[in-house]
């Protein structure tokens, strides 16, 4: 593979792209894909990590090893998608002034810089926005990896609110169903309004007709819906025919509280599931709980406290015989609060699983977790795509948004975007203004 005068596009892949999605190189068709040697070194350094980064690094290394068996990676190996994959040692004979060559990130960028200097049409692909800015400063075209991105502005909401004539409500009330002109998705809801009256309706599981939803569900573990979208959330959470439910909304909209309340109802009262497993990404940036001092439960309590707060609130407003505290539920193995890194590799049958703050997970991490669900298990993902702590994710590329977009229209999936904060006027203003 010669570099001089070759005008085909060359995509230089940063390490974080392979951590985000280990098989990302298959997304670039009919072009040359170049992996700088420093990327392989970084993958080698990450492969021993016990968290999702380590798992992704190992998967990426295995994937590259499979390709390496088909040819010489230094010269280039033809892939099934028509692209050429090559590992490059290219570095400029003289680095740009002020560029720190001790940093791997910079050496990866300099690989792209050298190929551009040779006349190649180069694209530097990275999830790191600062790396993209630095590459642009070097005159290199820098792009984000967007294969698994969605448009958050048009993301499926699960509920449509519509003004209709009064006779439409009358038909729905008198007959118990309403044929709908537009195609609706399975488990999609409509809020039909006429003047001051409104009816919540849900699409039939088999036909494109609407059925009215019972207006009052009553208390679920002491928690009641305070608005129509919270009512939709409870309908989805309590529906045993749905294996995957996503709740998206700002702080204070009730996502976690509703999910845990429904889980307690299903596990303790209905005995539909053997236990409720509750988790969240342990720390921003995907670090393992080993970074904190103490035993496993002590270390986790710092990061799981919001989940304990919700549990204690529910147990405070809804007394049950023989249930005194969250600690007792954990001792009795009715509830398990677990770090995500410990869920990987387990089979989880007949459980009600709640993953909080799921917007901090990559699409690949979400796939790893949801694929652990065994027979009879329900998975609930909650989060706010506008509040992301992972530096390589945003509202469009996180795993929660991706799941909503990919699963919409599936019969076993339900989703609702919660909009109204019920925490306090201050909390609602903070979520919208700050």
JOBELNOR-V947822 format. One record per residue. OMEGA is omega in whole degrees, 0 to 359 (none if undefined). NEAR is the number of other ideal C-beta (glycine too) atoms within 12 Angstrom. D_LAST is the distance of its C-alpha to the last C-alpha in Angstrom with 1 decimal. Layout:
[[OMEGA & NEAR & D_LAST] [OMEGA & NEAR & D_LAST]]
//
This chain:
[[178 & 25 & 52.3] [181 & 16 & 52.5] [188 & 26 & 49.5] [174 & 11 & 51.2] [180 & 10 & 51.0] [185 & 21 & 49.4] [176 & 15 & 46.9] [181 & 26 & 45.5] [176 & 25 & 41.8] [179 & 39 & 41.0] [178 & 41 & 37.8] [187 & 48 & 37.0] [177 & 48 & 35.1] [182 & 45 & 32.7] [185 & 40 & 32.9] [177 & 40 & 29.4] [180 & 45 & 30.4] [175 & 42 & 33.3] [178 & 42 & 31.2] [181 & 45 & 28.8] [188 & 36 & 31.9] [181 & 37 & 35.3] [185 & 31 & 37.3] [184 & 38 & 35.0] [179 & 38 & 38.1] [180 & 26 & 39.6] [184 & 26 & 36.9] [186 & 31 & 38.4] [171 & 17 & 41.6] [178 & 16 & 44.6] [175 & 31 & 43.2] [180 & 36 & 43.6] [184 & 42 & 41.1] [177 & 45 & 41.3] [178 & 43 & 40.1] [180 & 40 & 40.4] [182 & 26 & 42.4] [177 & 32 & 39.5] [178 & 40 & 37.5] [178 & 30 & 40.4] [179 & 21 & 40.4] [176 & 31 & 36.7] [179 & 38 & 37.4] [179 & 20 & 40.3] [183 & 18 & 38.2] [191 & 29 & 35.7] [181 & 27 & 38.3] [180 & 15 & 39.0] [182 & 24 & 35.4] [184 & 24 & 35.4] [183 & 33 & 32.0] [178 & 40 & 31.1] [178 & 37 & 31.2] [180 & 26 & 34.8] [180 & 33 & 35.7] [178 & 38 & 34.4] [179 & 33 & 36.2] [178 & 25 & 39.4] [180 & 28 & 39.1] [179 & 37 & 38.6] [179 & 29 & 41.6] [180 & 19 & 43.8] [179 & 24 & 42.9] [179 & 34 & 43.8] [178 & 19 & 47.0] [180 & 21 & 48.1] [182 & 29 & 47.8] [181 & 22 & 49.6] [183 & 12 & 52.6] [181 & 17 & 53.1] [182 & 18 & 53.6] [183 & 16 & 52.9] [178 & 28 & 49.2] [180 & 18 & 50.2] [181 & 18 & 52.0] [180 & 28 & 49.7] [180 & 27 & 49.9] [180 & 21 & 49.8] [181 & 28 & 47.3] [182 & 16 & 47.7] [177 & 18 & 45.1] [180 & 15 & 47.2] [174 & 27 & 45.2] [177 & 35 & 46.5] [182 & 37 & 44.9] [171 & 39 & 45.7] [186 & 33 & 44.9] [174 & 37 & 44.9] [188 & 23 & 45.9] [175 & 31 & 45.3] [180 & 25 & 44.2] [179 & 24 & 44.8] [178 & 11 & 47.8] [183 & 12 & 45.7] [176 & 21 & 42.0] [185 & 23 & 39.8] [178 & 9 & 39.8] [182 & 10 & 37.2] [184 & 22 & 36.5] [184 & 15 & 36.5] [179 & 21 & 39.0] [181 & 10 & 38.4] [180 & 17 & 35.1] [180 & 27 & 35.7] [181 & 30 & 32.7] [180 & 30 & 34.3] [176 & 32 & 37.7] [178 & 46 & 36.4] [180 & 44 & 35.1] [173 & 37 & 38.4] [177 & 42 & 40.2] [180 & 45 & 38.5] [181 & 37 & 39.2] [180 & 31 & 42.9] [176 & 38 & 43.3] [178 & 30 & 41.8] [178 & 23 & 44.2] [176 & 24 & 47.0] [180 & 16 & 46.1] [172 & 33 & 44.2] [192 & 22 & 41.4] [173 & 40 & 38.7] [178 & 32 & 35.3] [185 & 45 & 33.3] [183 & 42 & 31.4] [174 & 39 & 28.6] [183 & 37 & 25.3] [185 & 31 & 24.3] [179 & 20 & 22.3] [177 & 20 & 23.5] [179 & 36 & 27.1] [178 & 30 & 26.9] [180 & 17 & 25.8] [179 & 28 & 28.8] [179 & 34 & 31.1] [178 & 22 & 30.3] [177 & 18 & 31.1] [180 & 31 & 34.4] [181 & 16 & 35.1] [175 & 35 & 34.6] [183 & 24 & 33.0] [182 & 32 & 30.2] [174 & 29 & 28.7] [173 & 29 & 26.6] [190 & 40 & 28.5] [184 & 23 & 27.5] [185 & 26 & 30.3] [180 & 33 & 28.1] [176 & 28 & 25.1] [178 & 28 & 24.2] [184 & 17 & 22.3] [182 & 26 & 19.1] [181 & 12 & 19.1] [182 & 14 & 22.5] [178 & 30 & 22.4] [184 & 33 & 24.7] [180 & 29 & 23.1] [181 & 40 & 26.3] [173 & 37 & 26.1] [179 & 28 & 27.0] [190 & 22 & 26.9] [171 & 24 & 29.7] [182 & 17 & 31.7] [175 & 26 & 35.4] [182 & 16 & 38.7] [182 & 18 & 39.9] [176 & 14 & 42.9] [176 & 27 & 40.7] [181 & 28 & 39.3] [178 & 17 & 42.9] [181 & 23 & 44.2] [181 & 31 & 41.5] [186 & 22 & 42.4] [184 & 13 & 46.1] [180 & 17 & 46.7] [175 & 16 & 43.9] [181 & 20 & 42.9] [176 & 31 & 41.9] [185 & 19 & 42.7] [186 & 27 & 39.7] [181 & 13 & 40.3] [181 & 14 & 37.5] [178 & 13 & 37.5] [178 & 30 & 35.0] [175 & 29 & 34.1] [178 & 28 & 35.4] [174 & 39 & 33.3] [181 & 37 & 31.3] [174 & 41 & 30.5] [169 & 38 & 30.7] [183 & 33 & 29.5] [184 & 34 & 32.3] [171 & 21 & 31.9] [185 & 20 & 34.6] [181 & 11 & 33.9] [182 & 8 & 32.6] [176 & 19 & 33.9] [177 & 27 & 32.3] [174 & 33 & 33.7] [182 & 37 & 32.0] [182 & 40 & 34.2] [179 & 39 & 34.5] [175 & 34 & 36.5] [183 & 25 & 39.8] [184 & 22 & 40.1] [185 & 12 & 43.1] [180 & 16 & 43.0] [176 & 21 & 40.7] [181 & 25 & 40.9] [173 & 36 & 38.5] [178 & 30 & 39.2] [178 & 29 & 37.6] [178 & 32 & 35.6] [189 & 17 & 36.6] [183 & 17 & 34.2] [178 & 14 & 34.2] [186 & 28 & 34.0] [182 & 17 & 34.1] [173 & 20 & 32.6] [184 & 33 & 32.0] [179 & 37 & 32.4] [181 & 26 & 31.3] [179 & 35 & 28.1] [177 & 23 & 28.2] [180 & 34 & 26.2] [176 & 22 & 24.1] [189 & 27 & 23.6] [180 & 32 & 25.5] [172 & 35 & 23.4] [176 & 37 & 23.7] [176 & 35 & 27.4] [181 & 42 & 27.5] [180 & 49 & 26.0] [177 & 42 & 28.7] [182 & 39 & 31.4] [183 & 43 & 30.6] [183 & 48 & 30.3] [181 & 36 & 33.6] [184 & 30 & 35.4] [179 & 22 & 37.8] [181 & 21 & 38.6] [181 & 32 & 35.2] [181 & 31 & 35.0] [178 & 37 & 31.4] [177 & 46 & 28.3] [177 & 50 & 24.7] [182 & 48 & 21.8] [177 & 42 & 18.5] [180 & 43 & 15.4] [178 & 32 & 11.8] [176 & 30 & 11.7] [181 & 28 & 14.1] [173 & 36 & 16.1] [185 & 41 & 19.1] [185 & 49 & 19.9] [181 & 42 & 21.3] [180 & 42 & 22.9] [182 & 45 & 24.7] [181 & 51 & 25.9] [178 & 49 & 27.3] [179 & 41 & 28.8] [179 & 47 & 30.6] [177 & 48 & 31.8] [177 & 42 & 33.3] [185 & 31 & 35.1] [184 & 37 & 36.5] [188 & 33 & 37.6] [185 & 32 & 38.9] [184 & 23 & 39.9] [183 & 20 & 40.9] [179 & 15 & 41.8] [180 & 25 & 40.9] [184 & 37 & 39.5] [178 & 27 & 40.9] [174 & 31 & 37.6] [177 & 47 & 33.9] [183 & 41 & 32.4] [182 & 44 & 28.7] [173 & 43 & 26.9] [175 & 43 & 23.8] [192 & 40 & 23.4] [179 & 37 & 24.5] [172 & 25 & 22.4] [178 & 20 & 20.1] [173 & 21 & 22.5] [178 & 36 & 25.1] [180 & 25 & 27.0] [181 & 27 & 29.6] [177 & 30 & 29.7] [180 & 20 & 32.6] [181 & 20 & 30.3] [181 & 20 & 29.9] [171 & 11 & 32.8] [178 & 13 & 34.8] [186 & 11 & 36.2] [183 & 21 & 34.4] [180 & 21 & 33.2] [180 & 14 & 32.2] [183 & 22 & 30.2] [187 & 31 & 28.5] [178 & 24 & 27.6] [185 & 21 & 24.8] [182 & 33 & 23.1] [185 & 36 & 24.3] [177 & 18 & 23.4] [178 & 25 & 20.8] [176 & 39 & 23.7] [180 & 28 & 26.1] [179 & 20 & 23.8] [179 & 37 & 23.9] [182 & 40 & 27.6] [178 & 25 & 28.4] [181 & 24 & 26.6] [180 & 38 & 28.7] [179 & 29 & 31.9] [183 & 18 & 31.3] [182 & 19 & 31.2] [182 & 25 & 33.8] [177 & 13 & 36.9] [175 & 22 & 39.3] [174 & 8 & 42.8] [177 & 11 & 43.1] [185 & 27 & 39.4] [187 & 16 & 38.2] [176 & 20 & 35.2] [179 & 30 & 33.0] [179 & 18 & 35.3] [178 & 18 & 38.3] [179 & 31 & 37.0] [179 & 27 & 36.4] [180 & 15 & 39.9] [178 & 20 & 41.4] [173 & 16 & 39.7] [176 & 32 & 38.2] [174 & 39 & 34.7] [176 & 33 & 34.0] [193 & 40 & 30.8] [173 & 34 & 31.2] [183 & 37 & 29.5] [182 & 44 & 29.3] [178 & 34 & 31.6] [179 & 26 & 34.3] [184 & 37 & 34.1] [178 & 29 & 35.3] [179 & 15 & 39.0] [170 & 23 & 39.4] [189 & 15 & 40.6] [180 & 32 & 38.8] [172 & 18 & 41.0] [180 & 23 & 40.5] [175 & 36 & 37.1] [188 & 41 & 33.8] [176 & 44 & 31.2] [175 & 50 & 27.5] [181 & 49 & 25.3] [179 & 41 & 21.8] [184 & 39 & 18.9] [178 & 44 & 21.3] [179 & 44 & 18.7] [179 & 40 & 19.5] [176 & 47 & 23.2] [174 & 45 & 25.0] [181 & 41 & 27.2] [178 & 38 & 30.2] [178 & 43 & 28.9] [179 & 40 & 28.2] [180 & 30 & 31.7] [183 & 28 & 33.2] [184 & 40 & 31.7] [180 & 36 & 32.5] [176 & 20 & 36.0] [185 & 26 & 36.7] [179 & 30 & 36.8] [181 & 21 & 40.4] [176 & 13 & 42.4] [181 & 21 & 41.0] [175 & 35 & 37.5] [180 & 43 & 34.2] [177 & 42 & 31.0] [178 & 50 & 27.6] [179 & 50 & 24.5] [177 & 49 & 21.1] [180 & 42 & 17.6] [182 & 34 & 14.4] [178 & 39 & 15.0] [180 & 26 & 11.4] [186 & 29 & 11.2] [180 & 28 & 14.2] [181 & 24 & 15.8] [187 & 35 & 19.0] [182 & 22 & 19.2] [181 & 38 & 21.6] [171 & 44 & 19.8] [185 & 31 & 17.2] [184 & 29 & 16.4] [189 & 28 & 19.9] [182 & 37 & 22.0] [185 & 43 & 21.2] [181 & 45 & 23.9] [178 & 53 & 22.3] [182 & 41 & 21.7] [179 & 41 & 25.2] [180 & 42 & 26.9] [182 & 42 & 25.6] [184 & 33 & 26.9] [185 & 24 & 30.2] [182 & 34 & 31.1] [182 & 29 & 30.5] [177 & 20 & 33.9] [185 & 24 & 35.4] [183 & 20 & 37.2] [186 & 24 & 36.1] [174 & 33 & 32.3] [182 & 45 & 29.8] [169 & 43 & 26.2] [172 & 48 & 23.6] [180 & 37 & 20.0] [188 & 41 & 18.5] [188 & 29 & 16.1] [176 & 27 & 16.0] [179 & 27 & 14.3] [183 & 27 & 17.2] [177 & 24 & 15.9] [176 & 13 & 15.0] [179 & 14 & 13.5] [181 & 14 & 11.0] [180 & 19 & 10.2] [178 & 23 & 10.0] [180 & 15 & 7.7] [182 & 16 & 5.2] [184 & 24 & 6.1] [186 & 19 & 6.1] [188 & 11 & 3.8] [none & 12 & 0.0]]
//
